[in-house]
Amino acid sequence: MSDHPAIAGIPLVLGGNVFGWTAKGEDGFAVLDAFYEAGGRMIDTADVYSAWIPGHVGGESESFIGEWLASRGVRGDMRVHTKTGMLSKNKPLVPGSAGDPDLYQPQAVKDHLAASLERLQTDYIDLYYAHRDFEELEVAQIVEVFDATTKDGTVKSLGASNFNAERLEAALDHADSTGAEPFRALQNEYNLVARKAYGADLQAICVERGIAMLPFFGLAAGYLTGKYRKPEDFEQGQRGYRTKDYAEVGPPVLAVMDEIAADTGASMPAIALAWLVRQPGIPAPIASARNVEQLTELLEFTQVELSEAQLAELTEALA
């Protein structure tokens, strides 16, 4: 594991997007308890989770995690990661849209951070992300507004999410030249069936400059569990619609995973995550679990040793 200040415990960041949504009440607490008991110490959330659900306004996940942290008295043990920049007027920004660059004005970031702290029932954040880039803004403005959150110790470390190589490098260079707190983590989509957002250029930057890449959608919204194969499968569950994005490119990858599962006895999620942590610059992936059974499958990856041949087969399976 890395000596990054926001990284601790087993090499898995528990995705918090499900908490207060598909993982609620005692069932959701059971997932968090089991994660903690297994040595999990990192939780990722955002102020926008889960504003996409009718009746939700964003912050539901943070509130749920905050209740758990307070009830268990484990805040000091945990590395809590959260994000801002996707929640505008209680509505999530549409991916790929121009969005709302006013979200990165100093007062907006200050207000959103204060709200996250209140919901999480804490007085500090271990890793605070710019949840998306606004390319219409000078990168210096983004760096400086997030740097300000670290001055009094409220934020321990900063991260960038959904940044490309050019903008991330520009942000790092600006921080280096001004003495601002740099982004020390990157959170982009990356998994066995979606690799464009963490290409060779970003991998090189992360490795050379010591950036911890913590990829989201480590299981491709559930596609890499192997549960989505036939057309009717994609109509099932809360997240089935998202897995359709991988239906065209994914079958050859699932076929290789099936072979490795048959040879090793490892679960499909464990294989997917075991591949991820062997990629350049990735100390831990992000993955979520709605129940303890799903979490148990995820945690298997810490015991899976993929051979060089298996790693190569998985890498080459995506045409």
ZIURNOR-V736390 format. One record per pair of residues at least 6 apart in sequence whose C-alpha atoms are under 8 Angstrom apart, sorted by the first residue. I is the first residue (numbers start at 1). J is the second residue. D is the distance in Angstrom with one decimal. If there is no record, write none. Layout:
BEGIN
I,J,D + I,J,D
END
This chain:
BEGIN
1,7,7.7 + 1,8,7.5 + 1,11,6.8 + 1,283,5.9 + 2,212,7.8 + 2,283,6.4 + 4,184,7.8 + 4,212,7.5 + 5,126,7.4 + 5,156,7.5 + 5,157,6.9 + 6,42,7.8 + 6,79,5.6 + 6,80,7.7 + 6,81,7.7 + 6,126,5.4 + 6,127,5.8 + 6,156,7.8 + 6,157,6.8 + 7,41,7.9 + 7,42,6.7 + 7,79,6.7 + 8,40,7.9 + 8,41,5.7 + 8,42,6.6 + 8,78,7.9 + 8,79,7.0 + 9,39,5.5 + 9,40,5.3 + 9,41,5.0 + 9,42,7.3 + 10,39,5.7 + 10,40,5.4 + 10,41,7.1 + 10,302,7.8 + 11,40,7.9 + 11,283,6.4 + 11,284,4.6 + 11,285,7.3 + 11,302,7.6 + 12,40,6.9 + 12,42,7.1 + 12,284,5.0 + 12,285,5.6 + 12,286,6.2 + 12,287,7.4 + 13,40,7.6 + 13,41,7.7 + 13,42,4.9 + 13,43,5.4 + 13,44,6.4 + 13,214,7.8 + 13,284,6.4 + 13,285,6.0 + 13,286,4.6 + 13,287,6.6 + 14,35,7.9 + 14,40,7.8 + 14,42,6.2 + 14,43,4.8 + 14,44,6.1 + 14,286,5.8 + 14,287,5.5 + 14,288,5.5 + 14,289,7.8 + 15,43,6.2 + 15,44,5.1 + 15,45,6.5 + 15,286,5.6 + 15,287,5.0 + 15,288,4.2 + 15,289,7.5 + 16,43,6.4 + 16,44,5.4 + 16,45,4.7 + 16,46,7.9 + 16,61,6.2 + 16,62,8.0 + 16,65,7.9 + 16,288,6.5 + 17,44,8.0 + 17,45,6.1 + 17,46,7.7 + 17,49,5.6 + 17,50,6.7 + 17,61,6.3 + 17,288,7.3 + 18,50,7.9 + 18,61,7.1 + 18,288,6.9 + 18,289,7.4 + 18,290,6.4 + 19,28,6.4 + 19,60,7.3 + 19,61,4.8 + 19,64,6.3 + 19,65,7.3 + 19,290,7.9 + 20,28,7.8 + 20,50,7.7 + 20,60,5.3 + 20,61,5.1 + 20,63,7.8 + 20,64,5.7 + 21,50,6.8 + 21,60,7.6 + 21,61,7.5 + 22,290,6.2 + 23,290,5.0 + 23,291,7.0 + 24,64,7.9 + 27,291,6.5 + 28,290,7.0 + 28,291,6.9 + 29,68,6.6 + 30,291,7.5 + 30,292,6.7 + 31,289,7.3 + 31,290,7.3 + 31,291,5.7 + 31,292,5.1 + 31,295,7.0 + 32,68,7.7 + 34,292,6.9 + 34,295,8.0 + 35,41,7.8 + 35,295,7.4 + 41,77,6.7 + 41,78,4.7 + 41,79,5.8 + 42,78,5.9 + 42,79,4.7 + 42,80,6.0 + 42,81,7.3 + 43,78,7.5 + 43,79,6.5 + 43,80,5.2 + 43,81,6.0 + 44,80,6.3 + 44,81,4.6 + 44,82,5.8 + 44,286,7.6 + 45,61,6.7 + 45,62,6.5 + 45,80,7.9 + 45,81,6.1 + 45,82,4.7 + 45,83,6.7 + 46,59,7.2 + 46,61,7.4 + 46,62,6.9 + 46,81,7.9 + 46,82,4.6 + 46,83,4.4 + 46,84,6.3 + 47,58,5.8 + 47,59,4.7 + 47,61,7.8 + 47,62,6.8 + 47,82,7.0 + 47,83,6.2 + 47,84,5.9 + 47,86,7.9 + 47,87,6.8 + 47,112,7.7 + 47,116,6.4 + 48,57,7.7 + 48,58,4.4 + 48,59,5.9 + 48,84,7.4 + 48,86,6.0 + 48,87,5.0 + 48,90,7.9 + 48,91,7.9 + 48,92,6.2 + 49,58,5.1 + 49,59,5.7 + 49,60,6.2 + 49,61,5.6 + 49,62,7.7 + 50,56,6.3 + 50,57,7.1 + 50,58,5.1 + 50,59,6.8 + 50,60,6.1 + 50,61,6.7 + 51,57,4.6 + 51,58,4.2 + 51,59,7.6 + 51,87,7.9 + 51,90,6.7 + 51,91,6.1 + 51,92,6.1 + 52,58,8.0 + 52,91,7.3 + 52,92,6.4 + 57,90,5.0 + 57,91,6.9 + 58,87,7.2 + 58,90,6.3 + 58,91,7.7 + 59,116,7.3 + 59,119,7.1 + 62,116,6.8 + 62,119,5.6 + 62,120,5.3 + 63,119,4.5 + 63,120,5.6 + 63,121,8.0 + 64,120,7.8 + 65,120,6.3 + 66,119,6.0 + 66,120,3.7 + 66,121,5.1 + 66,122,7.6 + 67,120,7.2 + 67,121,7.3 + 69,75,5.5 + 69,120,7.8 + 69,121,7.7 + 70,121,6.9 + 75,122,7.7 + 79,125,7.9 + 79,126,5.5 + 79,127,7.6 + 80,125,6.0 + 80,126,5.4 + 80,127,6.5 + 81,125,6.6 + 81,126,5.9 + 81,127,4.6 + 81,128,5.9 + 81,129,7.7 + 82,116,7.9 + 82,125,7.4 + 82,127,6.5 + 82,128,5.3 + 82,129,6.3 + 83,128,5.5 + 83,129,4.4 + 83,130,6.0 + 83,131,5.3 + 84,109,7.4 + 84,112,6.9 + 84,113,7.7 + 84,128,7.8 + 84,129,6.4 + 84,130,5.7 + 84,131,5.3 + 85,103,5.7 + 85,104,6.9 + 85,130,6.0 + 85,131,5.0 + 85,132,6.0 + 86,92,5.5 + 86,93,5.2 + 86,131,6.2 + 86,132,6.9 + 87,93,6.2 + 88,100,6.9 + 88,103,7.2 + 93,99,5.8 + 93,100,7.8 + 98,134,7.4 + 99,134,7.6 + 101,134,6.0 + 101,136,7.7 + 101,137,7.1 + 102,108,7.3 + 103,109,6.6 + 104,142,6.6 + 104,145,7.0 + 105,145,7.1 + 106,145,5.5 + 109,145,7.4 + 109,146,7.7 + 110,149,7.3 + 117,123,6.0 + 117,124,6.8 + 117,125,7.4 + 123,154,6.5 + 124,153,7.1 + 124,154,4.4 + 124,155,5.6 + 124,156,7.3 + 125,154,6.3 + 125,155,4.9 + 125,156,6.2 + 125,157,7.9 + 126,155,6.0 + 126,156,4.9 + 126,157,5.9 + 127,155,6.7 + 127,156,6.2 + 127,157,4.8 + 127,158,5.3 + 127,159,6.5 + 128,155,6.5 + 128,156,7.9 + 128,157,6.4 + 128,158,4.9 + 128,159,5.9 + 129,158,5.7 + 129,159,4.3 + 129,160,5.2 + 129,161,6.4 + 130,146,7.7 + 130,158,8.0 + 130,159,6.4 + 130,160,5.0 + 130,161,6.0 + 131,160,6.5 + 131,161,4.9 + 131,162,6.8 + 132,160,7.2 + 132,161,5.3 + 132,162,5.1 + 132,163,6.6 + 133,160,7.9 + 133,161,7.4 + 133,162,6.4 + 133,163,5.7 + 139,167,7.0 + 139,170,6.9 + 139,171,5.8 + 140,171,6.7 + 140,174,6.3 + 143,171,6.3 + 143,174,7.6 + 143,175,6.9 + 143,180,7.3 + 143,181,7.8 + 143,182,7.4 + 144,180,6.9 + 146,158,7.4 + 147,158,7.9 + 147,180,5.8 + 147,181,5.2 + 147,182,7.6 + 149,155,5.8 + 150,156,6.2 + 150,157,7.3 + 150,181,7.5 + 157,181,7.9 + 157,183,7.5 + 157,184,6.9 + 158,181,7.4 + 158,182,6.8 + 158,183,4.9 + 158,184,5.8 + 158,185,6.8 + 159,183,4.6 + 159,184,5.5 + 159,185,4.4 + 159,186,5.6 + 159,187,7.4 + 160,168,7.6 + 160,183,6.1 + 160,184,8.0 + 160,185,6.3 + 160,186,4.9 + 160,187,6.3 + 161,186,5.6 + 161,187,4.4 + 161,188,5.6 + 162,186,7.9 + 162,187,6.5 + 162,188,5.0 + 162,189,7.6 + 162,197,7.7 + 163,186,7.8 + 163,188,7.3 + 164,197,7.2 + 164,202,7.2 + 165,201,6.2 + 165,202,5.0 + 165,205,7.5 + 169,205,7.2 + 171,182,7.4 + 171,183,7.6 + 172,182,5.8 + 172,183,6.7 + 174,180,7.8 + 175,181,6.1 + 175,182,5.3 + 176,182,7.3 + 183,211,7.6 + 184,210,7.4 + 184,211,5.0 + 184,212,6.4 + 185,211,5.1 + 185,212,4.5 + 185,213,5.7 + 185,214,7.1 + 186,211,6.7 + 186,212,6.2 + 186,213,4.7 + 186,214,6.1 + 186,215,7.6 + 187,213,5.9 + 187,214,5.1 + 187,215,5.1 + 187,216,6.3 + 188,197,6.1 + 188,198,6.7 + 188,213,7.7 + 188,214,7.3 + 188,215,5.2 + 188,216,6.0 + 189,195,7.3 + 189,197,5.9 + 189,198,7.2 + 189,215,5.4 + 189,216,4.9 + 189,217,5.9 + 189,218,7.6 + 190,196,7.5 + 190,197,6.5 + 190,198,6.2 + 190,215,5.4 + 190,216,6.5 + 190,217,6.7 + 190,218,6.4 + 191,215,7.6 + 191,217,6.8 + 191,218,5.2 + 191,219,6.6 + 191,220,6.4 + 191,272,7.5 + 191,276,6.7 + 192,220,7.9 + 192,224,7.9 + 192,253,7.2 + 192,272,6.8 + 192,275,7.9 + 192,276,7.8 + 192,314,7.4 + 192,315,7.3 + 192,318,7.4 + 193,220,7.2 + 193,246,6.6 + 193,249,6.8 + 193,250,5.9 + 193,253,7.2 + 193,318,6.5 + 194,220,7.5 + 194,246,7.8 + 203,280,6.2 + 203,281,6.3 + 205,211,7.5 + 206,212,6.6 + 206,213,6.9 + 206,281,5.7 + 207,280,6.7 + 207,281,5.1 + 210,281,7.7 + 211,281,7.0 + 212,281,6.0 + 212,282,6.1 + 212,283,6.5 + 213,281,5.7 + 213,282,4.9 + 213,283,7.0 + 213,284,7.6 + 214,282,6.1 + 214,283,7.1 + 214,284,5.7 + 214,285,5.1 + 214,286,6.3 + 215,282,7.7 + 215,284,7.7 + 215,285,5.2 + 215,286,5.8 + 216,285,6.8 + 216,286,5.1 + 216,287,6.9 + 217,286,6.8 + 217,287,6.5 + 218,272,7.4 + 218,273,6.6 + 218,276,7.6 + 218,285,6.0 + 218,286,5.8 + 218,287,5.6 + 219,225,6.8 + 219,269,6.6 + 219,272,6.6 + 219,273,7.4 + 219,287,6.6 + 220,243,6.9 + 220,246,7.8 + 221,239,6.8 + 221,242,6.4 + 221,243,6.0 + 222,228,7.9 + 222,239,7.6 + 222,240,8.0 + 222,243,6.8 + 223,243,5.4 + 223,246,7.2 + 224,254,7.1 + 224,268,6.5 + 224,269,6.3 + 224,272,6.7 + 225,267,8.0 + 225,268,5.2 + 225,269,5.2 + 226,254,6.7 + 226,268,6.5 + 227,233,7.2 + 228,234,6.0 + 228,240,7.8 + 228,243,7.3 + 229,247,7.5 + 229,251,7.7 + 233,240,7.2 + 234,240,4.6 + 234,241,5.9 + 234,243,6.7 + 234,244,6.3 + 235,241,6.5 + 249,318,6.8 + 249,319,7.4 + 250,318,7.3 + 252,317,5.8 + 252,318,6.9 + 253,314,6.5 + 253,317,5.1 + 253,318,6.2 + 256,313,6.9 + 256,314,6.4 + 256,317,7.1 + 257,268,6.5 + 257,271,7.0 + 257,272,8.0 + 257,314,7.3 + 258,268,7.5 + 260,266,7.6 + 260,271,7.8 + 260,310,7.3 + 261,267,6.1 + 261,268,6.6 + 261,271,7.5 + 266,300,7.3 + 266,301,7.9 + 266,304,7.0 + 267,297,6.5 + 267,300,7.4 + 269,297,6.4 + 269,298,5.7 + 269,301,7.5 + 270,297,6.4 + 270,298,5.5 + 270,299,7.0 + 270,300,5.4 + 270,301,4.0 + 270,302,7.8 + 270,304,7.0 + 271,301,6.4 + 271,304,7.2 + 271,306,7.9 + 273,285,6.9 + 273,298,7.6 + 273,301,6.0 + 274,301,5.3 + 274,302,7.2 + 274,304,6.4 + 274,305,7.4 + 274,306,7.1 + 275,306,7.5 + 275,311,6.4 + 275,314,7.7 + 276,282,7.1 + 276,284,7.9 + 276,285,6.7 + 277,283,6.0 + 277,284,5.9 + 277,285,6.8 + 287,298,7.7 + 288,295,7.6 + 289,295,5.2 + 289,298,8.0
END
